[in-house]
Amino acid sequence: MRNKDSATVGRPIARGTLGPGIGLAALGVLIYSFTLPGTEYGLEGLDPYLIGVGRSAAATVLAAVALLSVRARRPRGRQWGALAVAAAGVIFGFPVLSTLALDRGASSAHSAVVVGLLPAATAVLGVLRAGERPSRAFWLAGAAGAACVTGFALVRGAGRFSAADLLLFGALLAAAAGYAEGGRLARDMPGWRVISWALVLAAPITVPVTGWLLATTHPHWTGHAVLGFGYVTVFSAYLGFFAWYEGLARAGIARASQVQLAQPVLTLVWSWLLLDEPVDAVTVLAAVGVLVCVALTQRTRVRRTPAAFRAGTGSPTMDGRASQNGDHRGAFHGRQADRA
């Protein structure tokens, strides 16, 4: 008798509905939309490297407590390699490069629209690493959103990209790799464990480097610096990934990542409210264009390649094959076997 899940191979995993995966991804985007303004606050008294590395070192304390409290099972085999890629992208690459870009003169609003290319980069890596097949309409909508934010950045930059823009491009590529690999790994373990283990894995570097930076950069802990560093530590570096990685795992990396097209718009609003950065007609037009593209991507279909499945199951694991014990870990209720 054929397992009912095998009938799902090659079928659309979502179609025009705002399920729990998209909702979780949207919550993650809301949390991340405050990251750049929070980093700007931190730069009022702290060294950019201290913010970029120190936020992860501090978040490691939260991660260790969370893992110990549930006696979480240690990652196995290839999961360590995936965690290393995720850590390189979201613990080192994006935080350090984006903070340096802000320190070198890029405004929070300008940075937001450049990093707005992140959904397209994440979708491409999702296809390459997670066996997803977005439809042509999906790619057209995503490309339109990427073109919208790129055009906005060029208009703001008088037709050229600055050195800060190059740092931001590096940051978004690093984040895309970390998001895609973390979202793929979140099919095998809860999303909060993915970021927790990634932080613990990076701790031998982040903790001593942070200690050295605290001793040598003479931080000035103003009210804004404390508030900004506290936010990017607790929310941007840790709690945001609880919702984000779960959303990527449930809705599919390519599809859920497109929700992030709304992040530049939200960050522009917070930059205006918190940092007094201007919002003009060009900004409003870019915001409308991005929101339209988000709506279009959520009405398209995303298929997973049959190679990512094994007969009798519908859930890919880290190496693209079905779970050896037959449990469905990519679904909402499918992670009980991974509980410690």
Secondary structure as the mmCIF struct_conf table of DSSP 4:
data_model
#
loop_
_struct_conf.conf_type_id
_struct_conf.id
_struct_conf.beg_label_comp_id
_struct_conf.beg_label_asym_id
_struct_conf.beg_label_seq_id
_struct_conf.end_label_comp_id
_struct_conf.end_label_asym_id
_struct_conf.end_label_seq_id
HELX_RH_3T_P HELX_RH_3T_P1 LYS A 4 THR A 8
TURN_TY1_P TURN_TY1_P1 VAL A 9 GLY A 10
BEND BEND1 ARG A 11 ARG A 11
STRN STRN1 PRO A 12 ARG A 15
BEND BEND2 GLY A 16 GLY A 16
HELX_RH_AL_P HELX_RH_AL_P1 PRO A 20 TYR A 32
TURN_TY1_P TURN_TY1_P2 SER A 33 PHE A 34
HELX_RH_AL_P HELX_RH_AL_P2 THR A 35 GLY A 42
TURN_TY1_P TURN_TY1_P3 LEU A 43 GLY A 45
BEND BEND3 LEU A 46 LEU A 46
HELX_RH_AL_P HELX_RH_AL_P3 PRO A 48 SER A 69
TURN_TY1_P TURN_TY1_P4 VAL A 70 ARG A 71
HELX_LH_PP_P HELX_LH_PP_P1 ALA A 72 PRO A 75
TURN_TY1_P TURN_TY1_P5 GLY A 77 GLY A 77
HELX_RH_AL_P HELX_RH_AL_P4 ARG A 78 ALA A 87
HELX_RH_PI_P HELX_RH_PI_P1 ALA A 88 GLY A 93
HELX_RH_AL_P HELX_RH_AL_P5 PHE A 94 ASP A 103
TURN_TY1_P TURN_TY1_P6 ARG A 104 GLY A 105
HELX_RH_AL_P HELX_RH_AL_P6 SER A 108 VAL A 115
TURN_TY1_P TURN_TY1_P7 GLY A 116 LEU A 117
HELX_RH_AL_P HELX_RH_AL_P7 LEU A 118 ALA A 130
STRN STRN2 GLU A 132 PRO A 134
HELX_RH_AL_P HELX_RH_AL_P8 ARG A 136 ARG A 156
TURN_TY1_P TURN_TY1_P8 GLY A 157 GLY A 159
BEND BEND4 ARG A 160 ARG A 160
HELX_RH_AL_P HELX_RH_AL_P9 ALA A 163 LEU A 185
TURN_TY1_P TURN_TY1_P9 ALA A 186 ASP A 188
BEND BEND5 MET A 189 MET A 189
HELX_RH_AL_P HELX_RH_AL_P10 GLY A 191 THR A 216
BEND BEND6 THR A 217 THR A 217
HELX_RH_AL_P HELX_RH_AL_P11 GLY A 223 TYR A 231
HELX_RH_PI_P HELX_RH_PI_P2 VAL A 232 LEU A 239
HELX_RH_AL_P HELX_RH_AL_P12 GLY A 240 ALA A 251
HELX_RH_AL_P HELX_RH_AL_P13 ILE A 253 SER A 257
HELX_RH_3T_P HELX_RH_3T_P2 GLN A 258 ALA A 262
HELX_RH_AL_P HELX_RH_AL_P14 GLN A 263 LEU A 275
HELX_RH_AL_P HELX_RH_AL_P15 ALA A 281 THR A 297
TURN_TY1_P TURN_TY1_P10 GLN A 298 ARG A 299
BEND BEND7 THR A 300 THR A 300
STRN STRN3 ARG A 301 ARG A 304
HELX_RH_3T_P HELX_RH_3T_P3 PRO A 306 ALA A 308
TURN_TY1_P TURN_TY1_P11 ALA A 311 GLY A 312
STRN STRN4 PRO A 316 PRO A 316
TURN_TY1_P TURN_TY1_P12 MET A 318 ASP A 319
BEND BEND8 GLY A 320 ARG A 321
STRN STRN5 ALA A 322 ALA A 322
TURN_TY1_P TURN_TY1_P13 GLN A 324 ASN A 325
TURN_TY1_P TURN_TY1_P14 ARG A 329 GLY A 330
BEND BEND9 ALA A 331 ALA A 331
TURN_TY1_P TURN_TY1_P15 PHE A 332 ARG A 335
HELX_RH_3T_P HELX_RH_3T_P4 GLN A 336 ASP A 338
#
